[in-house]
Amino acid sequence: TFDKGRLSQVKWIEGPISKSKILPIEQKLVEAHNVGLNFKDVVEASGMINLNSKMKYTGDSYSIGLEFSGKFISGENVMGIVKNSALSNLVASDNSMTWNIPSEWSMEDAATVPLTYATVIYAMIEIGRIKPGHSILIHAGAGGVGKRHTGN
């Protein structure tokens, strides 16, 4: 969570979900170990801009984080995307937005993958309708999404 305009106070919290919470069939409980914070999270937390995003107000602060890595209660290592509040101890993850972490990846690396790859897939395949043989100009190729577009 964070107080707007106080980036130095971003902190990991114990969220409102407990291990005994009964979730809908399409969700599973994940013990979050790492969260990927992106540039948007940082500029919103710092108070530089207000994008009116999916940040969740928790009463005295805002919750952030859209991508995470962690463990299902059953022990499998997973990564995924949620609407908000990934910066918490427990996350209710939608099964369609949660993937197993390859054994050669670290939890830290896995937390940085879901959102950038989802953005690339959406932009190139769904919006751009890119096909083999097409060319594409990657603007800002040094950022997370740019690197994923170029295969790095």
Disulfide bonds with the S-S distance in Angstrom:
none
